[in-house]
Amino acid sequence: MKKIHVYTSAACNYIPKVRMLAESVRRWHPEWVMHLALSDELPEGIDLSAEPFDEVHPAAALGIPDFQGWAFCHSIVELSTAIKPFVLQRLLDREDCAGVIFLDPDTVLFSRIDEVPRVLEASNIALTPHLTLPEETLDAVMDNEISSLKHGVYNLGFLAVAPTPMGKAFAEWWGQRMYHFCRADIPNGLFTDQRWIDLVPAFFEGVCILRTPRLNVAPWNLTQRSLSGSAPDAVAVDGEPLGFYHFTGFDSGAHRTMVRRNAPGNPTVDALVDWYDAATQALGKDPLARVAWRFGRYADGTAISAAARLVYRERLDLQKAFADPFASTASSGFRGWWETQGRIEYPELFAPAQAQVVAAMDRLRQALTPGFRAGAGAPRWDAKLVSGHLRQAMGDAEHRRKLTRRAWEILRTEGLAGVRRRLARH
């Protein structure tokens, strides 16, 4: 019999909170199959057999090419989102698949959402926008509409895909983009997996935009959705039963800040937030919540810096020289290179002031690159790129000034090898 497969993605330390999502799925849709995409490795002695998941899919077992080097390029949030399309592809290929639904680990179901599988009977992909109505004040436009333009029109706390040829083509395309470009880099138009989905209605047929107010309720749309009733079991949204709520940004305190701005004085919203806060505080005492992320440290236990990840991601020569950058020590492997040669080539990334390090990383990110590409062919001199820059510089003094400044910056920080990399294609 065909079934709906639901999955979420998280590291070990987030599993206690994921239970709230999984148990809510079990409560309202016991007929669905629940999966965890694990952006981590299970330490010895950790047993997930009692958790409310039917199947667990560790990131290293997803068949992602050159996994160790690829994983090294990502933060914990980036890796948790980057593996999503690869799990989606696997689930769509199952013979018993009637459809696949992704839900963020910080979402909770509060009633059945039967409209989603019904939509997949006639559509290939279903999305929920951050906003379904225009904002009415300038403050809300700046907080919510402009934020949607930065982070993506559609919120990827939810996604539903049918096992059709078009649905599978989407999953393949999304996986190709995530392999190279799952980054939180808004200046370059990227926000992990989410900004890419803006292109989906243009690239793929049969895309359903779910505008019902009861799905994916979150702080950014509380200005246009009215919550009433008693939390947590009898909450209504514009008079309809609440389907699922997205408790995004909870650990940082951003959730409460947004709620205070967008739904001030709403007792139902306040009670719902307090309920989730109390529940997750208790779950946070679980030993699993203290499990260190496997991909956060080198083999010798030293924490990996964001700067080291960035340089490795940008340097094909390093990716090829150190296929497993985690297997490193202070004197060998990528970490050995980083502690010695890295200090010479990137002195600003070792500055004592964190502000200097952040500024230097921002400069490295300015030139958008394909990121991780180990296994690709050797770089070739891109004559078209060089001649194009030269022609524009000859007729545009401002472009000439920017080009000269950028070339000097790369030469100073990365040497001639850095200039060659920027003028080559792979």
Disulfide bonds with the S-S distance in Angstrom:
none
